[in-house]
Amino acid sequence: MKTRQISPAPNQPVVVAALYHFARLAGHEALQPPLAELCRDMDVRGTLLLAQEGINGTIAGSRTAIDAVLAHLRQIPGLETLEHKESSAHKMPFRRMKVRLKNEIVTMGVPDIDPLEDVGAYVDPKDWNALISDPDTIVIDTRNDYEVGIGTFKGAINPETHTFREFPGWVENAGLEDKSKPVAMFCTGGIRCEKATAFMRAKGYENVYHLKGGILKYLEQVPEEDSLWQGSCFVFDERVAVTHGLRESDEILCRACRNPISPEAQASPLYEDGVSCPQCYDSRSEDDRERFRMRQRQMLAGMEKARASGDEA
């Protein structure tokens, strides 16, 4: 018997659960079909990545559906202590559900880096301000440049990476010669820091720390009046970004380059909905923009047809 589909009620927010857990998942391929089926039957959408080293992803659905998927995951050997971070959305932030098999649940591309063997010290959000306010602490944002561009912690170093694979190379060339100085690292939900701090430890850095639960947990727990966070935190779904209290922020997504666009950038003459923004305008030709305009017209026509037929999700 199939599980009855349970979608969020129209007057209730969608529950968004971000999760990751490093564990030794032998035979992780066998976990994919039942997990995908449960998510489909419960109308849960988003992405979950499975690898031998664990699980990573973000899912959204009704309260009942999210609880069911989390309970299923915590019954898997190795995932019993899986933690997650919750926020909400006014509408479903994902179009479909994907459960994918991967070599890594976050891709650094460096062999033999194992967060289960050695990792930086966790710092609770309530203790984070004191650590990064110490002038001796080197604060590093391990996220990519487009994420850092809309928000980060005061005084943090931006490695200006385009993908996480570039981070190890940045460390090698960053000139961080004193390996005894405290290094505080952070990312969106914590997973990149697990590998980033493990990499730093492997390179001989002695005092490596990372923000437990990532920026999302900090924005959830630390009052805005006490916060050292500046701007918004990019999230990988249709909400685009969140801010203090995990409220949805004012950024939108450029459909041409997939980068977040601030309200100021939206006012630029280089911004055209679905076509271009100040970040990508100069890298596109007029032929590219005309193709994007055609795609945008087709998308809007499809949305209007869906509304007219009552099929809009």
N, C-alpha and C positions, 0 to 999 in steps of 0.2 A: 504494500500500500504506500502510495506517495504521500509526502508531507503536504498539508494544506498550505498554499502560499499565503504569507502574511505580509502585507505592505503597510507602511506607516499611514495612519489615519490622516485625512486632509488637514485637520486642525492641530496636528501634533508634529513637532520637529523630527527630522530624520536623525537617528543616532549614527555618529561617525566614530569608528574605533580604529585607532592606529596601533599597530603591534609589531613586535619582533622578539625573537628569542633564539639565542645560539644554543644548539644542542646537537648531539650526535644522533642523527636520524637515519639509521640503517634502513635501507629499502624504502627511501622516501617516495620513490615512484608510485608505490602501492597506495600511498596516502592521497594521491591526487583525485582519483575517480569518486570516492565517497564524499570527499570534501566539496568537490565541484557540484555534485548532485544535491547535497544539503543546501548549499548556497543558492542554487537555482530554485529548489523547491520552496525555500523561505524568502525568495525575492531579495536576496542580499546581493549587492553589486560592489564592484571595486576590483582590487588586484591582490592576490596572495602569491608569494614566491616560495617554493619549497626547494631545499637543497640538502645535501648531506650535513651541512653545518647548521641547519635550522630553518626558521620561517620568518618572513617579513611581509608587511603589506598594510593596506588600509581598506576597510570595508564599511558599507553603510546600509542601513535598513531600519526596520521597526525595532522597538525595544525587545520584543519577544524573539525576533529573528536573530538579532545580534547576540543576545544571551545564549541562544541555541548553538550558534556557530562557535562561540567562545568555550562553551561547555564541551562541545565535540573536540576542539583542539586540546583542551586540558586533560582529556582522557588518553591522549597519545603519549606513550612513554617518552620522557625527556621534555615534554611541554607542560608538565603538571603545574609548574610555578609561573607559567606565562603571564606577564603583565600587559596591560593595554592602557591607552590614553583615550579619553572620550571627549568629544565635542558634539555640536549639533549643527544642522543646516536647515534652511527653510524649505529646500527642495532637494531631491535626490542629486548628489553631486557627481555620480558616475552613470555612464550609459549602459554598461554591461558588466558581467562578472568574468574574471579570468583567474584561473589557478594554474600557474606555470611552474615547470621544472627548470631549475637553474644550476649552474656550477657553484655560484656564490649568491647569497641573499642580498649582499651589497657588494658591487664589483670594484675591487681595488686592483686586482690583477697581480698581486704579489704572492708567490707560493709560500706556504709554511707560516703564514700569519694566522694565529689561532687565538681568538679572544678567550677561549675556554682554558688556555694554558697561562696566559699572562695578559693583563689589561691594566689601564690606568685606574686610579682610585676614584670611586664615585663621590660626587659632592651633591648633597640635597639642595633643591632650589633655595631654601631658606638660608643656606650658608654660602651661596654662590657670590653674592655681592661682596662679602668680605674678602673672598679669595681674589676676585678680579680687580678689586680696588687697591690691593697691595701693589705698590710700584715695582716690586721685584718680579711680579708674575707676568709671564708672557701669555697673552690671551689670543687664541687662534680660532677663527671661524672656519670649520672644515667643509662648509657648503660651497657650492659653485657660485661664480661671479654674479649671475643673474638673480640668485637668491639673496646674496649679500646686498645687492643693489637697492632693495626696498626695505632692508632693516637688519640691524645687528646690535651687539652689545657695545657700549661706549668703550673706545680704546682698543677694540679687537683688530687683529691683523687679518686682512683679506688676501688669501693666497692667489686670487684671480684665476682660479682653475675653471675650466669648462666642463670637465667630468671628474669624478672621484679618482679615476685612474691616474690623473695628473698630480694628485696630492703627494705621493711618495717622492716624485721628482722635485717637487717644490721644497720639501723638507731637506733634501740633499743639497739644494742650492740656496737655502734661505739664510745661511750664515748664523745659524743658532749654535754657536760654538760652545757656550757654557752649558754643559749637559746636566749641571746640578741645579740650575735655576728652575723654579716651579713653572710648569707649562699647563695652562688651563684651556681645554678644548671643548667645543660645543657644536651641535648640529640640530636638525629639526626635531627628531624624536629620540635620538641617542644611538642609533645603530651605526652610523658612519664613525662616530667617536669610539665605538667598541674596537673597530679595526684600526682607526687612526692612532689611538693610544697604544694598542698592541704593537703597531709598527714603530712608534716612538720608543717604546720600551725595548724592542728588539734592536734598535739603533743605539741604545745605551743611555737614553735620557732617564734620569733617576727619579724625578718628582713630577709625574704626569697625572693630571686630574681631568675628569670630564663631568659635565652637567648631567646628573641622573634624570632620565626622562626627557632630556633635551629641552629645547626652547618651548615646546608645547606645554610641558609640565611646569616650567617656570612661569609662563604667561597665565596658566591656570591657577597657580598657588600664590604667587607674589603679588600683593596689591599694587595697582598702577602707581600710586603715590610713592611707593618704595622702590619701584623698578628702575633698573639701569638699561633696560631694553629700549632701543630707539627705532621707530618705524613699525613695519608689519613683518610677519613671518610667512613666507611662501609655502603653500601646501599643494600637493600634486593632485588636485581635483578641481571641479568647477567653481569652488568658492574662491580660488586663486590665492588668497592670503587671509590670515587671521591676526588679531591684535590682542591686547590685554583682556583677560576673561574669556579668551578664545572666541571673541566676537568676530564676525566676518568684517573685513576691512573694505576700503574703497577701491582697491586695485582691480583691474580686469585683465583678461588674457588677450594678447595679440594673436589672432588666428593665423597670422603669416609666419611669425617666428617663435610662437609659444612662450614668449617672455612676458612677465607681469608688467603692466603699465600703470603708473601712478596717475592720480587725478590731474596733476600738472601736465604730464605727458599727453593725456587725453585731450587737453586743450591746444596742443601743438597743431599747426597746419600740416605737419607730416603724418598725423594720425588719421587713418581712414578705417572705419570699422570693417574688420575682416580682411583688410588689404595691406596696411602698413602701420608702422609706428616710428617714433624718432630713433629707436634702436636698430631697426632693420631697413629703413627707407633707402639709405645709400648703398646697401648691399644687394638691392633688387633692381631689375630693369623695368622699364615701363611695360614690356611684354609680360613679365612676371605679375605686375600689379593688375594688368588687365585680366589675366587668368584668375587671380584671386577675386577680382570683382565679379567675374562670371560665377565662380564657386559660391561667393556670398549671395548672389541673386538666387542661385539654385537652392541654397540652404533656406533662405527666407521664404521662397515659394513653397518649399516642402513643409516648413513650419506652419505656414498659413493654411495649406491643404489639410494638415493634421488637425489644426484648430477647428476648421470648418467641418471636418468629419467626426470630431469628438474623440480622436485617437491620441491626442497629446498626452504624454506621460506626466 
